Amino acid sequence: MVSVANTYQSESPQTQYLYAGLIEVFRDSTTGHLAMIPLGDLKKLFPLKAGAKSTTQFVELSPKKQPKGTKTLELAVKGKETFSLGGCKYNVLAVKETIKNQAGETLDTFTALYAPDLGASLARRYDEGTNSESVVGYETIKPLPQ
């Protein structure tokens, strides 16, 4: 598990917990909590390789709200890249993550730049291939003690 602390201009600070540094399973902030409970074995998705594709269903749980059916996480490893973070360069896999609702409508999509050697995502790329493309890199990455 990897913990990621995010600070947004419009919202309170948020902490995400990512399985294998890639798949969000819990989110915590002063505005609320959200757990993503996978309905399959996430261990089977790793190690990732270029060209790999997978689909995992999950249920979102938050306090005082009933879950609204299942959601689907689609992972597609698009290829290998080199990504610079600070003064270091890393070999990463570009992993497209798409989250869909039960009706199959896309709720979110981005590309995680995942460093297999670190077992963590270093950044996310949004609106890929458009004029609005942006890359949000993490400043600090810390594994949780085991």
N, C-alpha and C positions, 0 to 999 in steps of 0.2 A: 504494500500500500504506500502511496505517495500522497503527501499533503500539499495542496497548492493554495496559497493565500492570494486573493484578488482584492484590489481596491478600485472601485468605480466612482466616477464623479457624481453620478446621480443616486447611488445606492450605498448602503452600509458595506463595510468590509465583509468578505465572504471567504469561507474556507471550503475547498472541495477535496474529497478523498477519492483518489483514482486507483483502481485495481491495475497492477502492473504498470502504473504510471500513465495509463492510457484511457481506461474506461471509468467514467464517473459512477460511483456507487452511493455517495452521500454528499450533501451540501448543507452548510451551516452558516447562518448569519443572524444578525439581530432582527431581521425581518421575517425569519422563518427557517424551517428545516425541511429537507427533502431527501428521501432515501429512494434509490433505484434498485429494486430487488430483481436480479436476473433469474429467469426461469430455466436456465441451462448452466452448464459447467463452463465458466470463463477460462479455466485452465487449458481447455482444449484449443483455444484460439492462439496460444503461444507455443513456440516462438513464431513470430511473424516473418513472412517471406514475401518478396516482391511478387505481385500477381495474385496473392491470396485474397479470398473473399469469404465473408461469413455473415451470418444473420443471427441475432440473439433477441429473444423477446424478454421484456421486463415489465414490472409493475412499479409505478411511482407511488410512494406513500408519503403523506405529509400530515401533521397533526390536525385533528378535527375535520379532515376531509376524506370522503370515500374515494377510493381509486376509480378512475374512469377508464376501465378496460386495460388492455395491454398496449405497450408501445414496442416498436422494433428498432433495434440499433443495427445498421448495416455498416460493416467495415470493408473497405477495399484498399489494399496496399497497391498504390499506383506506381511506386518506383523508389529508387534511391537518390539522395541528394546530399550535398554538403551544406551545413548551416552554421553560421558564426553567431556565437553568443558571448558577449564580453570579448576577451582576447583569445578565445578558444574556438576551434573549428571541430564540428562533430559530423560523423556519418550518420544520416538519419533516413528513416523510411517515411515517405509521404503517405499518410493513412487517411483516406477520405472517410469521415464519419457522417452518417445520415440518420436522423431520428425521425420516425414516422409514427403517426397515431394509428389506432386500430382500423380506421377507414383507408389507410395507405397514403394519407396526405403528409407531405414533408413538413416537419415542424422546425427543424434546424439542420444545417449542414455546414461543415468546415473541414479543413485538412489539418490533421495533427502532424507535426514534425517530430517523429518518435525516434529516440536514440536507443536502440536495443542494448548497447553496451552499458548504458546508465539505467535502463529499465524505466525511462521517463520521457514524457513529451517535453520538448524544449520551447515549443511555440505552437500557435494555431494560426492558420491562414484562412481568412474569410473572403467571401465574394470573389473566389478564384477565377481568373480569366476575364474579369470585368474592369472597368475604370475605377471601381470602388475597392479593388483588392487591397487588403491590408494584412500585415503580419503582426501578431501580438506575441512577443517573446517573454519568457519568464525571467525574472531577475535573479531569483535564488531557488534552487531545487534541493530539498532535503528528504531523504527516505525516513519513514517512521521507524523507531526502534522496534526490534522484534522480540 
